[in-house]
Amino acid sequence: MTDTTVPQHQLPAPHRRRFFFRLMSIALRLLLIIILATILGGSAYYGFIGLYQQVITPLQQQRARLDELDAAMATQEAQRSQLETAIAALATADARAATEQVQTQATATAGARHADEQQALQRRVAELEAANRSLRQELDRFHPLATQAAATLAHLPRQLALLHIQNLLLRARVQLVAENIGEARLLLTDAAGELRRLINELPALSPDERSSLFNRVITAEGTLPQAPYVAQNEMESVWMQLDRQVNHLSTP
């Protein structure tokens, strides 16, 4: 009797094609995830470097310059105090020399010498006062820069909050593309919480704008179980509006 059973390792051609297409689908999904993760990592890395170079480094340089000017000003004030003390001592010596001038010519000569020294010291005081005024003018010139740096520093936490929310939204988009719906919902829930917190912290928003944005975030959260893609798009729209608001406020 002839054995007509087909070996298990020799599958029919349709089964082999379905297996090959399934393997190619998995490989394409992995490649897409790797590309998105690379883009996300590069954006976060170069965004942080740009933020550091444009905000933190100029602020540190301005602060170091202000510290140098304050130290120079304190040194000038100390020298001025010492000179005023010396002038007072010389004035006392001049008074004593004037009283004794009738006694000896030597005392009169000493008094004249003291007067010359006093004039030299007065000239030195005038020079130091002029230098002090110059330093004050330079400080006044740097005051707008310090004010601008302080304003930039005040908006820095909001800009960092925007970057954090953007990171959550990008990660959620990657998970949606990879069809990891559960992980995407968790990330979008975190992003919604951060959006609500940022909306409450922005002082420039009018009550109507704040209420509208808050309601849009709540509505997006409500659509998460059934339509995570719709929630993702709505949260990204809210994020872009907040980004425009924060960048407008932080522009000098």
C-alpha positions as CSV (number, residue, x, y, z in Angstrom):
1,M,0.0,0.0,0.0
2,T,1.4,3.4,-1.1
3,D,1.8,6.1,1.7
4,T,0.3,9.4,0.3
5,T,0.7,11.4,3.5
6,V,2.4,14.8,3.0
7,P,5.3,15.5,5.4
8,Q,4.6,18.3,7.9
9,H,7.7,20.3,6.9
10,Q,6.5,20.4,3.3
11,L,3.7,22.9,3.6
12,P,1.5,23.9,0.6
13,A,2.6,27.0,-1.3
14,P,-0.3,29.2,0.0
15,H,0.7,28.5,3.6
16,R,4.3,29.4,2.8
17,R,3.2,32.7,1.2
18,R,1.1,33.7,4.2
19,F,4.0,32.9,6.5
20,F,6.3,35.0,4.4
21,F,3.9,38.0,4.3
22,R,3.4,37.8,8.0
23,L,7.1,37.8,8.6
24,M,7.6,40.8,6.3
25,S,4.8,42.7,8.1
26,I,6.5,42.1,11.5
27,A,9.8,43.3,10.0
28,L,8.3,46.4,8.6
29,R,6.6,47.3,11.9
30,L,9.9,46.9,13.7
31,L,11.7,49.0,11.2
32,L,9.1,51.8,11.5
33,I,9.4,51.7,15.3
34,I,13.2,52.0,15.1
35,I,12.9,55.0,12.7
36,L,10.4,56.8,14.9
37,A,12.4,56.1,18.0
38,T,15.6,57.5,16.3
39,I,13.7,60.7,15.2
40,L,12.2,61.1,18.7
41,G,15.6,60.7,20.4
42,G,17.4,63.1,18.0
43,S,14.7,65.7,18.4
44,A,14.9,65.6,22.2
45,Y,18.7,65.6,22.2
46,Y,19.2,68.5,19.8
47,G,16.3,70.4,21.3
48,F,17.9,70.3,24.7
49,I,21.3,71.4,23.3
50,G,19.7,74.3,21.5
51,L,17.8,75.3,24.7
52,Y,21.0,75.2,26.7
53,Q,23.0,77.2,24.2
54,Q,20.3,79.9,23.6
55,V,19.0,80.3,27.2
56,I,21.2,78.9,29.9
57,T,24.7,79.8,28.5
58,P,23.9,83.6,27.8
59,L,22.2,83.8,31.2
60,Q,25.3,82.4,33.0
61,Q,27.5,84.8,31.0
62,Q,25.4,87.8,32.0
63,R,25.3,86.8,35.6
64,A,29.1,86.4,35.7
65,R,29.5,89.9,34.2
66,L,27.2,91.4,36.8
67,D,29.1,89.7,39.5
68,E,32.4,91.2,38.2
69,L,30.8,94.6,38.0
70,D,29.5,94.3,41.6
71,A,32.9,93.2,42.9
72,A,34.6,96.2,41.1
73,M,32.0,98.6,42.5
74,A,32.6,97.3,46.0
75,T,36.4,97.7,45.6
76,Q,35.9,101.3,44.5
77,E,33.6,102.0,47.4
78,A,36.2,100.6,49.8
79,Q,39.0,102.7,48.3
80,R,36.8,105.8,48.4
81,S,36.1,105.2,52.1
82,Q,39.8,104.8,52.8
83,L,40.6,108.0,51.0
84,E,37.9,109.9,52.8
85,T,39.4,108.7,56.1
86,A,42.8,109.8,55.0
87,I,41.5,113.2,54.0
88,A,39.9,113.6,57.4
89,A,43.2,112.7,59.0
90,L,45.0,115.2,56.8
91,A,42.5,117.9,57.6
92,T,43.2,117.4,61.3
93,A,46.9,117.6,60.7
94,D,46.4,120.8,58.7
95,A,44.5,122.4,61.5
96,R,47.2,121.5,64.0
97,A,49.8,122.8,61.6
98,A,48.0,126.1,61.2
99,T,47.9,126.5,65.0
100,E,51.7,126.0,65.2
101,Q,52.5,128.0,62.1
102,V,53.4,131.1,64.1
103,Q,56.1,129.1,66.0
104,T,58.3,127.8,63.2
105,Q,58.7,128.1,59.5
106,A,59.2,124.3,59.4
107,T,55.7,123.8,60.6
108,A,54.4,126.1,57.9
109,T,56.4,124.2,55.3
110,A,54.9,120.9,56.6
111,G,51.4,122.4,56.5
112,A,52.0,123.5,52.8
113,R,53.2,120.0,52.0
114,H,50.1,118.5,53.7
115,A,47.9,120.9,51.7
116,D,49.5,119.7,48.5
117,E,48.9,116.1,49.6
118,Q,45.3,116.9,50.4
119,Q,44.8,118.4,46.9
120,A,46.4,115.3,45.4
121,L,44.1,113.1,47.4
122,Q,41.1,115.2,46.4
123,R,42.0,114.8,42.8
124,R,42.3,111.1,43.4
125,V,38.9,111.1,45.0
126,A,37.5,112.9,42.0
127,E,39.0,110.4,39.7
128,L,37.5,107.5,41.7
129,E,34.1,109.2,41.7
130,A,34.3,109.5,37.9
131,A,35.2,105.8,37.7
132,N,32.3,105.0,40.0
133,R,29.9,106.9,37.8
134,S,31.2,105.1,34.8
135,L,30.6,101.7,36.5
136,R,27.1,102.8,37.4
137,Q,26.4,103.7,33.8
138,E,27.7,100.4,32.7
139,L,25.4,98.6,35.2
140,D,22.5,100.7,33.9
141,R,23.4,99.5,30.4
142,F,23.3,95.9,31.5
143,H,20.1,96.2,33.4
144,P,17.8,95.6,30.4
145,L,19.8,92.5,29.6
146,A,19.4,91.2,33.1
147,T,15.7,91.9,33.0
148,Q,15.4,90.0,29.7
149,A,17.4,87.1,31.1
150,A,15.1,87.0,34.2
151,A,12.0,87.0,31.9
152,T,13.5,84.1,29.9
153,L,14.3,82.2,33.1
154,A,10.7,82.7,34.3
155,H,9.4,81.1,31.1
156,L,11.9,78.2,31.1
157,P,9.8,75.9,33.3
158,R,6.8,76.3,30.9
159,Q,9.0,75.6,27.9
160,L,10.3,72.4,29.6
161,A,6.7,71.4,30.4
162,L,5.9,71.8,26.7
163,L,8.9,69.6,25.7
164,H,7.7,66.9,28.2
165,I,4.2,66.9,26.9
166,Q,5.5,66.8,23.3
167,N,7.6,63.8,24.3
168,L,4.6,62.0,25.7
169,L,2.6,62.7,22.6
170,L,5.3,61.5,20.2
171,R,5.7,58.3,22.3
172,A,2.0,57.8,22.1
173,R,2.0,58.3,18.4
174,V,4.7,55.6,18.1
175,Q,2.7,53.2,20.1
176,L,-0.4,53.9,18.0
177,V,1.5,53.2,14.9
178,A,2.8,50.0,16.4
179,E,-0.8,49.1,17.4
180,N,0.1,49.1,21.1
181,I,-3.2,50.7,22.0
182,G,-3.0,50.1,25.8
183,E,0.4,51.7,26.1
184,A,-0.7,54.6,23.9
185,R,-3.7,55.2,26.2
186,L,-1.5,55.4,29.3
187,L,0.8,57.9,27.6
188,L,-2.1,60.0,26.4
189,T,-3.6,60.0,29.9
190,D,-0.3,61.4,31.3
191,A,-0.2,64.0,28.5
192,A,-3.7,65.1,29.3
193,G,-2.8,65.6,33.0
194,E,0.2,67.7,32.0
195,L,-1.8,69.8,29.6
196,R,-4.4,70.6,32.3
197,R,-1.6,71.6,34.7
198,L,0.0,73.9,32.1
199,I,-3.3,75.5,31.1
200,N,-3.9,76.4,34.8
201,E,-0.4,77.9,35.1
202,L,-0.4,80.2,32.1
203,P,-1.4,83.7,33.4
204,A,-1.9,85.3,30.0
205,L,-4.9,83.1,29.1
206,S,-8.2,84.7,29.3
207,P,-11.0,82.9,31.3
208,D,-12.7,81.9,28.1
209,E,-9.5,80.6,26.5
210,R,-8.6,78.7,29.6
211,S,-12.1,77.1,29.8
212,S,-12.1,76.2,26.1
213,L,-8.7,74.5,26.2
214,F,-9.6,72.7,29.5
215,N,-12.8,71.4,28.0
216,R,-11.0,70.2,24.8
217,V,-8.6,68.2,26.9
218,I,-11.4,66.6,29.0
219,T,-13.3,65.8,25.8
220,A,-10.2,64.2,24.3
221,E,-9.7,62.1,27.5
222,G,-13.3,60.9,27.1
223,T,-12.6,59.6,23.6
224,L,-9.6,57.7,24.6
225,P,-11.3,54.3,25.2
226,Q,-13.1,54.2,21.8
227,A,-11.0,56.5,19.6
228,P,-7.4,57.0,20.8
229,Y,-6.4,58.4,17.3
230,V,-9.0,61.2,17.7
231,A,-7.8,62.0,21.2
232,Q,-4.2,62.1,20.0
233,N,-5.0,64.6,17.3
234,E,-7.0,66.8,19.7
235,M,-4.3,66.8,22.3
236,E,-1.7,67.7,19.7
237,S,-3.9,70.6,18.6
238,V,-4.1,71.9,22.2
239,W,-0.4,71.5,22.6
240,M,0.3,73.6,19.5
241,Q,-1.9,76.4,20.7
242,L,-0.1,76.4,24.1
243,D,3.2,76.3,22.4
244,R,2.3,79.4,20.4
245,Q,1.2,81.2,23.6
246,V,4.3,80.3,25.6
247,N,6.7,81.2,22.8
248,H,4.9,84.5,22.2
249,L,5.3,85.4,25.9
250,S,9.0,84.4,26.0
251,T,9.9,86.4,22.9
252,P,11.8,89.6,24.0
